[in-house]
Amino acid sequence: MTVHAEKRVIPYRPEELYALVADVKRYPEFLPWCMAARIREQDERALTADLIIGFQMFRERFTSYIDLNPEQLEINVKYAEGPFRYLSNSWRFLPHPDGCEIDFYVDFEFNSRLLQSVIETLFTEAVKRMVKAFEDRANVLYGRPQAPLSGRSIPQS
């Protein structure tokens, strides 16, 4: 089991960050290890997506159901099929005086013990790179904020 929960404040509007994360088809353009994305079905409230992730000698495809809630600025991901035993992921984008507080949670386990052990040893660094990739993408899409990105994490209680 690999779990990561984080709250992070960055100086963008919650609606902007929600749109960035909801645009799954663009992930291969900026997200490390995401080699391809295909949207199988999509409407305003949900989408079904295939992602191909690759790292060193590993390359895996998985399918997820993604529930979109633009009114509440929440995204919930449910695992459908692929190399995981399970995968659960959620995003919440909350207004904050300094921009947006992102409340992020992911919990997963691969079926393969080898793949799971590789991921666990690299997980902290992988999460840092992925968070930075989303922040860098926000800079590209919405311009660099006037104040430097604080990217400060808020301790979980």
Secondary structure, 3 states (H helix, E strand, C coil): CEEEEEEEEECCCHHHHHHHHHCHHHHHHHCCCEEEEEEEEECCCEEEEEEEEEECCEEEEEEEEEEEECCCCEEEEEEEECCEEEEEEEEEEEEECCEEEEEEEEEEEECCHHHHHHHHHHHHHHHHHHHHHHHHHHHHHHCCCCCCCCCCEECCC
